[in-house]
Amino acid sequence: MWEMMNDQWSNPVTVDEMYGDWDWDAAIAAVDRSLDPRPSSSIIDMFGALGPGPSDVVLDIGGRDAQHGLELADRFGCRVLSVDPAEANIADGKAAISEHECGHLVEAVHGFIEEIPADDGAFDFVFSRDMFAHVADANRALAECVRVLAPNGLMLFHQVFATDLLEPIEAGQVFGHTAAVPERFSVGGFEGAVEEAGFRIENVDVLGSEWYEASQEAGTAPNYLLQVSRLRRNKEALLEEIGEVAYRVVYGNALWSINQILGKLESRVYTLRRV
Ligand SMILES: C[S@@+](CC[C@H](N)C(=O)[O-])C[C@H]1O[C@@H](n2cnc3c(N)ncnc32)[C@H](O)[C@@H]1O
């Protein structure tokens, strides 16, 4: 039974221990001390550490509305092609590009990671943030990234992976509501596919739930637990008001976030070199 505690302890805390001689206030004060978590914007610094500059061309794959592409161009002076399959994202991206002072360095185009609209060796860097969960054919997608990178080029790859703590029912809920492919959440599967595609793993940064701590501390994160509670208690009315897809995606997004906070999902950033 106690294996189900899913932690390092197999013995339960006793009543004597629970109400024993330890200081609740001191314990909470210790837990409430910040660990100085890196915010999600730290991925731009990580990319900067790879040394991009004005002579470089970068692919932001799954670039949504080109916001990160514009940020990379602004910070490093590089040119960026932001590729995304959602037409609404491309329209938003083009609007953002037209208004941004570095917009001349960025282009937003329609496309998929499985068929990147670019020549062989066209990019010095590939930037991939939080998009790989949607990819059905990992081998084909990674082979495309290798194809469009120049020899020795680098890919900064961010993705959320499952840990041993994630139970099958929880996995089904999160993946089913977020258009995610379950196989993409395996660290071993990913690392094997990466090497098979022709990359060498140069660095792995296990962020875990750091970005969530940072946004909670900054007060910028939604209250995901409150969202789930309301989504569950007010299900029928919300389904009527916002529709089934919006309901499911908001629910899935909240579960995605909570599962990271619980350590059932973890964020990782890989630096991959084309060999
Ligand atoms: C969670 S969003 C992340 C967007 C952005 N990279 C970020 O970090 O904010 C996932 C993005 O992946 C895109 N996407 C989904 N399937 C894709 C595919 N097969 N190839 C490229 N992009 C894809 C979606 O349209 C969406 O913009």
The ligand as a Tripos MOL2 file, in Angstrom:
@<TRIPOS>MOLECULE
LIG
   27    29     1     0     0
SMALL
NO_CHARGES

@<TRIPOS>ATOM
      1 C1          2.0620   25.5100  -26.7450 C.3       1 LIG1
      2 S1          2.2650   26.3660  -28.2520 S.3       1 LIG1
      3 C2          3.9010   27.0360  -28.0410 C.3       1 LIG1
      4 C3          4.1500   28.2170  -28.9110 C.3       1 LIG1
      5 C4          5.4900   28.8980  -28.7110 C.3       1 LIG1
      6 N1          6.5910   28.0900  -29.2120 N.3       1 LIG1
      7 C5          5.6890   29.2130  -27.2440 C.2       1 LIG1
      8 O1          6.5440   28.6040  -26.6050 O.co2     1 LIG1
      9 O2          4.9830   30.0760  -26.7230 O.co2     1 LIG1
     10 C6          2.5090   25.0410  -29.4330 C.3       1 LIG1
     11 C7          2.6570   25.5460  -30.8590 C.3       1 LIG1
     12 O3          3.0350   24.4560  -31.7080 O.3       1 LIG1
     13 C8          2.3690   24.6140  -32.9420 C.3       1 LIG1
     14 N2          2.3460   23.2940  -33.6270 N.ar      1 LIG1
     15 C9          1.4960   22.2680  -33.4290 C.ar      1 LIG1
     16 N3          1.8050   21.2440  -34.2410 N.ar      1 LIG1
     17 C10         2.8910   21.6250  -34.9630 C.ar      1 LIG1
     18 C11         3.6640   21.0030  -35.9810 C.ar      1 LIG1
     19 N4          3.3920   19.7720  -36.4260 N.pl3     1 LIG1
     20 N5          4.7020   21.6960  -36.5090 N.ar      1 LIG1
     21 C12         4.9940   22.9440  -36.0700 C.ar      1 LIG1
     22 N6          4.2880   23.5850  -35.0990 N.ar      1 LIG1
     23 C13         3.2490   22.9300  -34.5510 C.ar      1 LIG1
     24 C14         1.0010   25.1570  -32.5480 C.3       1 LIG1
     25 O4          0.3220   25.7560  -33.6300 O.3       1 LIG1
     26 C15         1.3780   26.1270  -31.4340 C.3       1 LIG1
     27 O5          1.6250   27.4200  -31.9210 O.3       1 LIG1
@<TRIPOS>BOND
     1     1     2 1
     2     2     3 1
     3     2    10 1
     4     3     4 1
     5     4     5 1
     6     5     6 1
     7     5     7 1
     8     7     8 2
     9     7     9 1
    10    10    11 1
    11    11    12 1
    12    11    26 1
    13    12    13 1
    14    13    14 1
    15    13    24 1
    16    14    15 ar
    17    14    23 ar
    18    15    16 ar
    19    16    17 ar
    20    17    18 ar
    21    17    23 ar
    22    18    19 1
    23    18    20 ar
    24    20    21 ar
    25    21    22 ar
    26    22    23 ar
    27    24    25 1
    28    24    26 1
    29    26    27 1
@<TRIPOS>SUBSTRUCTURE
     1 LIG1         1 GROUP 0 **** ****
